[in-house]
Amino acid sequence: MDSLSTFTSDAIVAGFHALSEPLRLKVLELLREQELCVCDLCSTLGVTQSKLSFHLKTLKEAGLVRSRQEGRWIYYSLNLAQFVVLEQYLSDYRRLIKILPARPC
């Protein structure tokens, strides 16, 4: 991880932390289809707005979602660029499979 900048390292840690919670994964699955407002997310997931706000804040701080305000509603959508960062990080490990010898379990 020495080759990663502190900024990138922090983004990766925040991204994987955000992905470690089942409710946040459900939010991301819903946002794969379309941009949604908080009210729609609360209704679909059956959670209160205060509980969901905590999780949306975590996702937003990790850069996995974006938000925009329209009137009194906040709409959320995926920030695919951050998913690419996480995918590229993992792909470095996938390349190791080719060079590491198989180990018995």
C-alpha positions as CSV (number, residue, x, y, z in Angstrom):
1,M,0.0,0.0,0.0
2,D,3.1,2.2,0.0
3,S,2.4,3.2,-3.6
4,L,-1.0,4.6,-2.7
5,S,-1.4,8.2,-1.8
6,T,-2.9,9.0,1.6
7,F,-6.0,10.4,-0.1
8,T,-6.5,7.2,-2.1
9,S,-5.8,5.0,0.9
10,D,-8.4,6.9,3.0
11,A,-10.9,6.7,0.1
12,I,-10.4,2.9,-0.1
13,V,-10.8,2.4,3.7
14,A,-13.9,4.6,3.7
15,G,-15.3,2.8,0.7
16,F,-14.9,-0.7,2.2
17,H,-16.2,0.5,5.6
18,A,-19.3,1.8,3.9
19,L,-19.8,-1.5,2.1
20,S,-19.6,-3.4,5.4
21,E,-23.2,-2.7,6.5
22,P,-26.1,-4.7,5.0
23,L,-28.5,-1.7,5.0
24,R,-26.0,0.4,3.1
25,L,-25.7,-2.5,0.5
26,K,-29.4,-2.5,0.1
27,V,-29.4,1.3,-0.5
28,L,-26.7,0.8,-3.2
29,E,-28.7,-1.9,-4.8
30,L,-31.8,0.3,-5.0
31,L,-29.7,3.2,-6.5
32,R,-28.4,0.9,-9.2
33,E,-31.7,1.2,-10.9
34,Q,-32.3,4.9,-10.5
35,E,-31.8,8.1,-8.5
36,L,-34.1,8.1,-5.5
37,C,-35.2,10.5,-2.8
38,V,-34.9,9.8,0.9
39,C,-38.6,9.3,1.2
40,D,-38.6,6.6,-1.4
41,L,-35.6,4.9,0.2
42,C,-37.2,5.0,3.6
43,S,-40.5,3.6,2.3
44,T,-38.8,0.8,0.3
45,L,-36.4,-0.2,3.1
46,G,-38.9,0.2,5.9
47,V,-36.6,2.4,8.0
48,T,-36.9,5.8,9.7
49,Q,-35.4,8.8,8.0
50,S,-33.1,9.4,11.0
51,K,-31.7,5.8,10.7
52,L,-31.3,6.1,6.9
53,S,-29.7,9.5,7.2
54,F,-26.8,8.1,9.2
55,H,-26.2,5.4,6.6
56,L,-26.5,7.8,3.7
57,K,-24.0,10.1,5.4
58,T,-21.5,7.2,5.6
59,L,-22.1,6.4,1.9
60,K,-21.7,10.0,0.9
61,E,-18.5,10.5,3.0
62,A,-17.1,7.4,1.3
63,G,-17.9,8.9,-2.1
64,L,-20.1,6.0,-3.1
65,V,-23.2,8.2,-3.5
66,R,-24.0,11.8,-4.6
67,S,-26.8,13.9,-3.5
68,R,-28.7,16.8,-4.9
69,Q,-31.5,18.8,-3.4
70,E,-34.7,19.6,-5.2
71,G,-37.1,21.6,-3.2
72,R,-37.4,20.0,0.3
73,W,-36.2,16.6,-0.9
74,I,-32.7,15.2,-1.3
75,Y,-32.1,12.8,-4.1
76,Y,-29.3,10.2,-4.1
77,S,-27.5,8.5,-6.9
78,L,-24.4,6.3,-7.3
79,N,-21.0,7.8,-7.8
80,L,-19.6,5.2,-10.1
81,A,-16.1,6.8,-10.2
82,Q,-15.6,5.7,-6.5
83,F,-16.6,2.1,-7.3
84,V,-13.9,2.1,-10.0
85,V,-11.3,3.1,-7.4
86,L,-12.3,0.2,-5.2
87,E,-12.4,-2.2,-8.2
88,Q,-8.9,-1.1,-9.3
89,Y,-7.6,-1.6,-5.8
90,L,-9.0,-5.2,-5.7
91,S,-7.7,-5.9,-9.2
92,D,-4.2,-5.5,-8.0
93,Y,-4.7,-8.6,-5.8
94,R,-6.4,-10.5,-8.6
95,R,-3.2,-10.1,-10.6
96,L,-1.2,-11.8,-7.8
97,I,-3.1,-15.1,-8.4
98,K,-0.9,-15.5,-11.6
99,I,2.4,-15.1,-9.8
100,L,1.8,-16.8,-6.4
101,P,2.2,-20.6,-6.2
102,A,-0.8,-22.5,-5.0
103,R,-0.7,-23.3,-1.3
104,P,-2.2,-26.4,0.2
105,C,-5.0,-25.7,2.7
